[in-house]
Amino acid sequence: MSTRPACRNCQTPVLALTAAVTGGVCLRCAGKWRHSTKHSALLADQSAWSDASKRSRAYEPGATLHYFDEFYWCKRCNAPCVFTAVQQKHAYEVEKRYLFQTRKHCDSCHALMKGASPGT
C-alpha cells in the first residue's frame, strides 16, 4: 500500500495529483497563501506605463488603479511564489514592461535561466 504525499506546509496527506498541481501543498494552504496578500494595494501611475500598455484595454486616463500581490506557481520548480505589488510597480513603470506580462518563474529559477542564457 502506497502512502500519500504530505503537504509541505501543514503536513496533512494530499492526493498525488493535487500535490503535483499545487507544488506539494494542500488546497487549503494554497488558498490561504493566495488570498493572504490581497490587502496590499499600491497605487498605479498610468502616466509612467509603456506606450504599448497605454494602448491596452486597462488604460483609462484619470482612472484610479492599484497593483495587488499576485500568487503564482513557478513553471520550472513548481514552487509557490508571489509577484508583489512593489515588483509590479517597478516592472511596469520603471522597466516599462507590457502591463499584461506576468511572472512565470521564481527569482532563483529566473536567475538560473539568465545565467545560463548566452549574452548575459
C-alpha positions in Angstrom: 0.0 0.0 0.0 1.5 3.4 -1.0 1.5 6.3 1.3 0.1 9.7 0.3 2.4 12.7 0.0 2.1 15.2 2.8 1.6 19.0 2.4 4.9 20.8 2.6 3.2 23.4 4.9 0.8 21.7 7.3 1.8 18.0 6.8 -1.7 16.8 6.0 -1.9 14.0 3.5 -2.9 15.1 -0.1 -3.6 13.3 -3.3 -0.6 12.8 -5.5 -2.3 14.7 -8.4 -3.1 17.6 -6.0 0.5 17.7 -4.8 1.7 17.7 -8.4 -0.5 20.6 -9.4 0.0 22.7 -6.3 3.7 22.2 -5.8 3.4 19.9 -2.8 0.9 21.9 -0.7 -2.7 21.1 0.1 -5.5 23.1 -1.4 -6.3 24.8 1.9 -2.7 26.1 2.3 -2.6 27.2 -1.3 -5.8 29.1 -0.9 -4.7 30.8 2.3 -1.5 31.8 0.7 -3.2 33.0 -2.5 -5.7 35.2 -0.7 -3.5 36.4 2.2 -1.8 39.1 0.2 -4.9 40.8 -1.2 -4.7 43.6 1.4 -1.5 45.1 -0.1 -2.6 47.6 -2.7 -0.2 50.0 -4.4 -1.4 52.9 -6.4 -0.5 52.7 -10.1 0.9 55.7 -12.1 -0.6 55.2 -15.5 1.4 58.1 -17.0 4.6 56.1 -16.4 3.4 53.0 -18.3 5.0 52.0 -21.7 3.3 53.1 -24.9 2.1 49.5 -25.5 0.5 49.4 -22.1 -1.2 52.7 -22.7 -2.8 51.2 -25.8 -4.2 48.3 -23.8 -7.7 47.9 -22.5 -6.6 48.6 -19.0 -5.6 52.2 -19.7 -8.2 54.7 -18.7 -6.9 58.2 -18.3 -7.9 59.5 -14.9 -8.9 56.1 -13.5 -7.5 55.0 -10.1 -5.9 51.7 -10.5 -3.9 49.6 -8.0 -1.4 46.8 -8.1 -2.0 43.8 -5.9 0.3 41.0 -4.9 -0.3 38.1 -7.3 0.2 34.5 -6.4 1.6 32.0 -9.0 3.4 28.7 -9.2 6.9 28.6 -10.7 6.8 27.0 -14.1 10.2 25.4 -13.6 10.4 24.2 -10.0 6.6 24.3 -9.2 7.2 26.4 -6.0 4.5 28.8 -4.8 5.6 32.4 -5.4 4.2 36.0 -5.1 4.7 38.8 -7.7 4.4 41.7 -5.2 2.8 45.0 -5.9 6.1 46.7 -5.4 7.7 44.4 -8.0 4.8 45.1 -10.4 5.1 48.9 -10.0 8.9 48.6 -10.8 8.4 46.3 -13.8 5.6 48.3 -15.4 6.5 51.9 -14.5 10.3 51.8 -14.3 11.3 49.0 -16.7 8.4 49.8 -19.0 7.3 46.2 -19.4 3.9 45.5 -21.0 1.1 45.6 -18.5 -0.2 42.1 -19.1 3.2 40.5 -18.9 3.2 38.4 -15.7 5.8 36.3 -13.9 6.2 32.6 -14.7 9.4 31.7 -12.8 10.5 32.3 -9.2 13.5 34.5 -8.6 16.0 31.6 -8.2 14.8 29.9 -11.4 14.9 33.2 -13.3 18.5 33.8 -12.1 19.5 30.3 -13.2 18.0 30.9 -16.7 19.5 34.3 -17.1 22.9 32.9 -16.0 22.7 30.0 -18.5 21.5 32.1 -21.4 24.1 33.3 -23.9 24.8 37.0 -23.9 24.3 37.7 -20.2 
